[in-house]
Amino acid sequence: MVKNSKKLEEALFEARPYIENWDRLEKLVRELWDESTSEENFFQLLDEEIQRAEEPFRTDLKIFLQKFEAL
């Protein structure tokens, strides 16, 4: 599956009002996006971060993931 940067931007936009630590989330998500080879790989990397994250950042990541998957 090819990565769709527009989808990433839309998900970030949609998630922003619900995110507690916006700067941290945006930086991490963009780094993972650049590092990933496909959307599937992006999901894997994001899931690994969710497993490692502490609350409340874990919830921020989950909210972003929900928005991304909904698109």
C-alpha positions, -999 to 999 in steps of 0.1 A, spaced: 0 0 0 14 34 -10 16 61 16 -8 90 12 6 122 27 -28 139 22 -44 113 45 -17 120 71 -24 157 70 -61 152 72 -57 128 102 -35 153 120 -60 181 113 -90 160 126 -72 148 157 -57 182 168 -87 194 189 -85 162 210 -48 160 216 -33 171 249 4 172 238 1 184 202 37 193 195 50 160 207 24 140 188 29 158 155 67 155 157 65 117 165 39 110 138 58 128 111 91 110 121 73 76 120 57 85 86 91 94 72 107 63 86 79 39 74 79 21 41 42 18 37 9 26 55 10 -9 69 45 -3 83 34 31 96 6 13 116 32 -12 130 55 16 141 26 36 156 14 5 175 49 0 189 49 36 202 15 31 217 27 1 236 57 20 250 39 53 257 28 65 291 -6 81 297 -18 107 287 4 105 255 -8 70 248 -44 83 245 -32 110 222 -16 84 199 -47 63 200 -69 93 190 -46 100 161 -47 64 150 -85 63 151 -87 95 129 -61 80 105 -79 47 102 -113 64 96 -100 82 65 
